[in-house]
């Protein structure tokens, strides 16, 4: 996925394997070299595997260096949401992520009658994607468009939806025809959920949220909203590691402050401007040893692991 203002939407750890904690401050961090390497990227095209693996669900490794056993798929249509860009088959995740998306959609529709567009989650077995992301590898990340109210679209129409930036690249101001209270409500609902570890947004979005938020307890949800480059057209929600996945490497906790100081926001805006002209980093392929088993495991319907399109 390119990051121009207008783009197209594009189990267990082996005994004795060393897994060191990894600090992943951003959604596409590549600081995961301490994980045990067992996957040869030349022979592991995770995007070509069509079905989840059989067996119980496990998120293995880090958000940017891991995989997903026993994944669940998000229904393509639901209350308050619709999946887009379905051809990439990135609508899989840990069951906790599936529940989160479905519940968030229902809350959004109940609150203001709108529908959210759900973009990339994870591939059927997680792992590195061929394009667009460094993270999204363990089934705990989901991209949601800032655009709302596009229900009733056919699958073909959904694959052609253009993602439009809500930030004017010349002024770093939010575009009033694309940004209003409905987007703020969506972000508040997502960030207030106790399952959420981070919500990544454009720096200009974070600045606007800081301006609008009230004092005291009303600002608590801002602590998990983190500015990060290349999020001008969507928010990226990341969940905490689930209890059923002991080898999942957790996102470090947010800072104690709400990230709304003028210096913090100015630094984030400068970083966004600088990163707009740079290509996104390549996915990390240093994976835990257990991911080799996940990649080669039988499919959830009992058949051998098969390749998409075969």
C-alpha positions as a Python dict, from the first residue, in 0.01 Angstrom:
ca = {
    (1, 'X'): (0, 0, 0),
    (2, 'X'): (147, 332, -101),
    (3, 'X'): (100, 629, 121),
    (4, 'X'): (8, 911, -118),
    (5, 'X'): (-291, 1132, -28),
    (6, 'X'): (-514, 916, -250),
    (7, 'X'): (-448, 542, -271),
    (8, 'X'): (-636, 219, -344),
    (9, 'X'): (-715, -17, -53),
    (10, 'X'): (-519, -220, -138),
    (11, 'X'): (177, -2374, 1826),
    (12, 'X'): (387, -2327, 2035),
    (13, 'X'): (747, -2207, 2059),
    (14, 'X'): (980, -2503, 2013),
    (15, 'X'): (1127, -2639, 2331),
    (16, 'X'): (1428, -2439, 2434),
    (17, 'X'): (1379, -2170, 2169),
    (18, 'X'): (1490, -1833, 2296),
    (19, 'X'): (1242, -1551, 2271),
    (20, 'X'): (1359, -1213, 2394),
    (21, 'X'): (1124, -924, 2467),
    (22, 'X'): (1101, -681, 2176),
    (23, 'X'): (1015, -312, 2199),
    (24, 'X'): (780, -220, 1915),
    (25, 'X'): (687, 143, 1960),
    (26, 'X'): (513, 179, 1626),
    (27, 'X'): (280, -34, 1417),
    (28, 'X'): (550, -134, 1170),
    (29, 'X'): (853, -156, 1394),
    (30, 'X'): (1131, -391, 1281),
    (31, 'X'): (1303, -438, 1617),
    (32, 'X'): (1247, -812, 1636),
    (33, 'X'): (1586, -956, 1550),
    (34, 'X'): (1614, -1135, 1886),
    (35, 'X'): (1348, -1386, 1786),
    (36, 'X'): (1459, -1732, 1683),
    (37, 'X'): (1489, -1746, 1303),
    (38, 'X'): (1351, -2058, 1137),
    (39, 'X'): (1165, -1940, 827),
    (40, 'X'): (1344, -1907, 496),
    (41, 'X'): (1168, -1613, 326),
    (42, 'X'): (1251, -1761, -14),
    (43, 'X'): (1034, -2062, 65),
    (44, 'X'): (763, -1910, 281),
    (45, 'X'): (511, -1705, 88),
    (46, 'X'): (259, -1645, 365),
    (47, 'X'): (28, -1455, 132),
    (48, 'X'): (-16, -1767, -85),
    (49, 'X'): (-162, -1985, 192),
    (50, 'X'): (-538, -1989, 148),
    (51, 'X'): (-668, -2132, 478),
    (52, 'X'): (-598, -2109, 850),
    (53, 'X'): (-415, -2395, 1016),
    (54, 'X'): (-598, -2658, 1217),
    (55, 'X'): (-576, -2669, 1595),
    (56, 'X'): (-626, -2426, 1875),
    (57, 'X'): (-566, -2057, 1830),
    (58, 'X'): (-226, -1912, 1916),
    (59, 'X'): (-73, -1575, 1839),
    (60, 'X'): (300, -1648, 1823),
    (61, 'X'): (579, -1392, 1848),
    (62, 'X'): (564, -1017, 1796),
    (63, 'X'): (319, -798, 1609),
    (64, 'X'): (588, -740, 1346),
    (65, 'X'): (758, -1080, 1366),
    (66, 'X'): (516, -1365, 1420),
    (67, 'X'): (233, -1578, 1291),
    (68, 'X'): (-114, -1703, 1380),
    (69, 'X'): (-230, -2061, 1435),
    (70, 'X'): (-598, -2152, 1423),
    (71, 'X'): (-711, -1816, 1286),
    (72, 'X'): (-1076, -1712, 1256),
    (73, 'X'): (-1219, -1515, 964),
    (74, 'X'): (-1427, -1200, 990),
    (75, 'X'): (-1762, -1224, 806),
    (76, 'X'): (-1739, -987, 511),
    (77, 'X'): (-2055, -801, 616),
    (78, 'X'): (-2187, -732, 961),
    (79, 'X'): (-2370, -480, 1176),
    (80, 'X'): (-2196, -147, 1130),
    (81, 'X'): (-1905, -270, 920),
    (82, 'X'): (-1809, -397, 573),
    (83, 'X'): (-1480, -559, 469),
    (84, 'X'): (-1307, -402, 169),
    (85, 'X'): (-1030, -518, -66),
    (86, 'X'): (-1131, -878, -12),
    (87, 'X'): (-912, -1018, -289),
    (88, 'X'): (-602, -999, -69),
    (89, 'X'): (-758, -1234, 188),
    (90, 'X'): (-643, -1027, 483),
    (91, 'X'): (-963, -1054, 687),
    (92, 'X'): (-836, -1315, 933),
    (93, 'X'): (-736, -1275, 1294),
    (94, 'X'): (-734, -1407, 1646),
    (95, 'X'): (-1096, -1461, 1765),
    (96, 'X'): (-1045, -1172, 2006),
    (97, 'X'): (-985, -940, 1710),
    (98, 'X'): (-1291, -1076, 1528),
    (99, 'X'): (-1506, -1005, 1834),
    (100, 'X'): (-1358, -658, 1873),
    (101, 'X'): (-1435, -557, 1513),
    (102, 'X'): (-1790, -692, 1525),
    (103, 'X'): (-1863, -521, 1857),
    (104, 'X'): (-1711, -191, 1743),
    (105, 'X'): (-1923, -195, 1428),
    (106, 'X'): (-2238, -258, 1630),
    (107, 'X'): (-2153, 27, 1869),
    (108, 'X'): (-2088, 263, 1579),
    (109, 'X'): (-2416, 183, 1406),
    (110, 'X'): (-2607, 216, 1731),
    (111, 'X'): (-2441, 550, 1809),
    (112, 'X'): (-2486, 729, 1478),
    (113, 'X'): (-2615, 483, 1219),
    (114, 'X'): (-2290, 469, 1022),
    (115, 'X'): (-2090, 183, 872),
    (116, 'X'): (-1713, 149, 901),
    (117, 'X'): (-1491, 7, 626),
    (118, 'X'): (-1255, -262, 753),
    (119, 'X'): (-926, -298, 570),
    (120, 'X'): (-629, -523, 640),
    (121, 'X'): (-628, -753, 940),
    (122, 'X'): (-405, -1060, 895),
    (123, 'X'): (-351, -1336, 641),
    (124, 'X'): (-497, -1685, 706),
    (125, 'X'): (-187, -1782, 905),
    (126, 'X'): (-55, -1435, 978),
    (127, 'X'): (310, -1389, 896),
    (128, 'X'): (477, -1130, 672),
    (129, 'X'): (262, -970, 403),
    (130, 'X'): (381, -921, 47),
    (131, 'X'): (300, -549, 62),
    (132, 'X'): (163, -273, 276),
    (133, 'X'): (270, -367, 628),
    (134, 'X'): (549, -471, 855),
    (135, 'X'): (315, -557, 1140),
    (136, 'X'): (-28, -730, 1117),
    (137, 'X'): (156, -1063, 1151),
    (138, 'X'): (-7, -1212, 1459),
    (139, 'X'): (-378, -1150, 1400),
    (140, 'X'): (-415, -866, 1652),
    (141, 'X'): (-407, -561, 1419),
    (142, 'X'): (-681, -408, 1205),
    (143, 'X'): (-698, -105, 976),
    (144, 'X'): (-1023, 92, 965),
    (145, 'X'): (-1089, 369, 714),
    (146, 'X'): (-1180, 717, 833),
    (147, 'X'): (-1449, 708, 562),
    (148, 'X'): (-1793, 608, 687),
    (149, 'X'): (-2139, 544, 544),
    (150, 'X'): (-2063, 324, 246),
    (151, 'X'): (-2298, 27, 307),
    (152, 'X'): (-2450, -195, 41),
    (153, 'X'): (-2147, -212, -189),
    (154, 'X'): (-2083, -517, -404),
    (155, 'X'): (-1751, -708, -364),
    (156, 'X'): (-1625, -559, -692),
    (157, 'X'): (-1712, -206, -580),
    (158, 'X'): (-1539, -255, -248),
    (159, 'X'): (-1214, -352, -420),
    (160, 'X'): (-1217, -18, -602),
    (161, 'X'): (-1282, 209, -306),
    (162, 'X'): (-1022, 484, -290),
    (163, 'X'): (-868, 563, 46),
    (164, 'X'): (-861, 940, 85),
    (165, 'X'): (-638, 1122, 328),
    (166, 'X'): (-820, 1341, 582),
    (167, 'X'): (-507, 1558, 617),
    (168, 'X'): (-416, 1843, 383),
    (169, 'X'): (-47, 1769, 307),
    (170, 'X'): (26, 2138, 249),
    (171, 'X'): (-109, 2269, 579),
    (172, 'X'): (-126, 1958, 804),
    (173, 'X'): (-485, 2056, 883),
    (174, 'X'): (-776, 1812, 883),
    (175, 'X'): (-1012, 1852, 589),
    (176, 'X'): (-1353, 1959, 724),
    (177, 'X'): (-1545, 1778, 450),
    (178, 'X'): (-1382, 1449, 552),
    (179, 'X'): (-1343, 1488, 929),
    (180, 'X'): (-1620, 1542, 1182),
    (181, 'X'): (-1763, 1416, 1510),
    (182, 'X'): (-1835, 1070, 1367),
    (183, 'X'): (-1465, 997, 1316),
    (184, 'X'): (-1391, 1124, 1665),
    (185, 'X'): (-1661, 895, 1805),
    (186, 'X'): (-1512, 596, 1620),
    (187, 'X'): (-1168, 665, 1762),
    (188, 'X'): (-1300, 716, 2114),
    (189, 'X'): (-1495, 388, 2102),
    (190, 'X'): (-1193, 197, 1977),
    (191, 'X'): (-941, 349, 2217),
    (192, 'X'): (-1169, 309, 2520),
    (193, 'X'): (-1190, -70, 2479),
    (194, 'X'): (-974, -245, 2744),
    (195, 'X'): (-860, -499, 2484),
    (196, 'X'): (-682, -226, 2288),
    (197, 'X'): (-310, -167, 2336),
    (198, 'X'): (-267, 111, 2076),
    (199, 'X'): (-457, 309, 1817),
    (200, 'X'): (-221, 454, 1555),
    (201, 'X'): (-331, 773, 1376),
    (202, 'X'): (-183, 1062, 1179),
    (203, 'X'): (-21, 1332, 1392),
    (204, 'X'): (-278, 1586, 1270),
    (205, 'X'): (-555, 1357, 1392),
    (206, 'X'): (-393, 1323, 1732),
    (207, 'X'): (-359, 1701, 1755),
    (208, 'X'): (-730, 1743, 1677),
    (209, 'X'): (-828, 1485, 1939),
    (210, 'X'): (-618, 1663, 2198),
    (211, 'X'): (-795, 1990, 2120),
    (212, 'X'): (-1141, 1839, 2148),
    (213, 'X'): (-1101, 1614, 2451),
    (214, 'X'): (-1230, 1729, 2786),
    (215, 'X'): (-1040, 1734, 3111),
    (216, 'X'): (-972, 1459, 3365),
    (217, 'X'): (-1124, 1116, 3317),
    (218, 'X'): (-1255, 1207, 2970),
    (219, 'X'): (-897, 1215, 2841),
    (220, 'X'): (-790, 867, 2955),
    (221, 'X'): (-854, 708, 2617),
    (222, 'X'): (-603, 946, 2455),
    (223, 'X'): (-316, 762, 2623),
    (224, 'X'): (-341, 472, 2379),
    (225, 'X'): (-385, 694, 2070),
    (226, 'X'): (-37, 720, 1922),
    (227, 'X'): (70, 933, 1622),
    (228, 'X'): (256, 736, 1358),
    (229, 'X'): (343, 812, 994),
    (230, 'X'): (130, 688, 703),
    (231, 'X'): (-202, 694, 891),
    (232, 'X'): (-365, 989, 717),
    (233, 'X'): (-639, 773, 563),
    (234, 'X'): (-705, 510, 828),
    (235, 'X'): (-669, 428, 1194),
    (236, 'X'): (-479, 118, 1298),
    (237, 'X'): (-603, -65, 1608),
    (238, 'X'): (-377, -311, 1792),
    (239, 'X'): (-501, -541, 2067),
    (240, 'X'): (-318, -669, 2371),
    (241, 'X'): (-183, -1024, 2362),
    (242, 'X'): (-467, -1266, 2445),
    (243, 'X'): (-449, -1497, 2749),
    (244, 'X'): (-443, -1809, 2530),
    (245, 'X'): (-115, -1708, 2365),
    (246, 'X'): (172, -1724, 2618),
    (247, 'X'): (440, -1676, 2351),
    (248, 'X'): (283, -1359, 2212),
    (249, 'X'): (510, -1058, 2273),
    (250, 'X'): (311, -769, 2418),
    (251, 'X'): (310, -410, 2301),
    (252, 'X'): (492, -197, 2562),
    (253, 'X'): (254, 13, 2774),
    (254, 'X'): (187, 373, 2666),
    (255, 'X'): (359, 664, 2836),
    (256, 'X'): (206, 809, 3149),
    (257, 'X'): (105, 1134, 2980),
    (258, 'X'): (-163, 1172, 2713),
    (259, 'X'): (80, 1277, 2438),
    (260, 'X'): (-83, 1616, 2391),
    (261, 'X'): (202, 1849, 2481),
    (262, 'X'): (291, 2105, 2211),
    (263, 'X'): (644, 1967, 2181),
    (264, 'X'): (524, 1608, 2142),
    (265, 'X'): (269, 1703, 1877),
    (266, 'X'): (514, 1923, 1685),
    (267, 'X'): (766, 1639, 1676),
    (268, 'X'): (503, 1396, 1550),
    (269, 'X'): (387, 1637, 1277),
    (270, 'X'): (745, 1686, 1158),
    (271, 'X'): (796, 1309, 1142),
    (272, 'X'): (475, 1263, 942),
    (273, 'X'): (587, 1523, 688),
    (274, 'X'): (929, 1362, 649),
    (275, 'X'): (792, 1009, 612),
    (276, 'X'): (536, 1098, 342),
    (277, 'X'): (813, 1100, 83),
    (278, 'X'): (972, 775, 194),
    (279, 'X'): (862, 422, 104),
    (280, 'X'): (732, 207, 389),
    (281, 'X'): (983, -40, 539),
    (282, 'X'): (989, -400, 422),
    (283, 'X'): (834, -672, 638),
    (284, 'X'): (1051, -847, 890),
    (285, 'X'): (1099, -1219, 820),
    (286, 'X'): (1287, -1317, 1136),
    (287, 'X'): (1017, -1538, 1285),
    (288, 'X'): (985, -1773, 1582),
    (289, 'X'): (1070, -2137, 1511),
    (290, 'X'): (711, -2242, 1581),
    (291, 'X'): (593, -2046, 1277),
    (292, 'X'): (749, -2311, 1050),
    (293, 'X'): (501, -2559, 1195),
    (294, 'X'): (212, -2317, 1148),
    (295, 'X'): (304, -2252, 785),
    (296, 'X'): (317, -2623, 696),
    (297, 'X'): (26, -2746, 911),
    (298, 'X'): (-291, -2899, 761),
    (299, 'X'): (-572, -2657, 690),
    (300, 'X'): (-859, -2611, 931),
    (301, 'X'): (-1079, -2830, 711),
    (302, 'X'): (-838, -3122, 743),
    (303, 'X'): (-682, -3091, 398),
    (304, 'X'): (-309, -3034, 342),
    (305, 'X'): (-188, -2676, 344),
    (306, 'X'): (-285, -2535, 7),
    (307, 'X'): (-196, -2232, -195),
    (308, 'X'): (-446, -1962, -287),
    (309, 'X'): (-571, -2004, -641),
    (310, 'X'): (-498, -2377, -660),
}
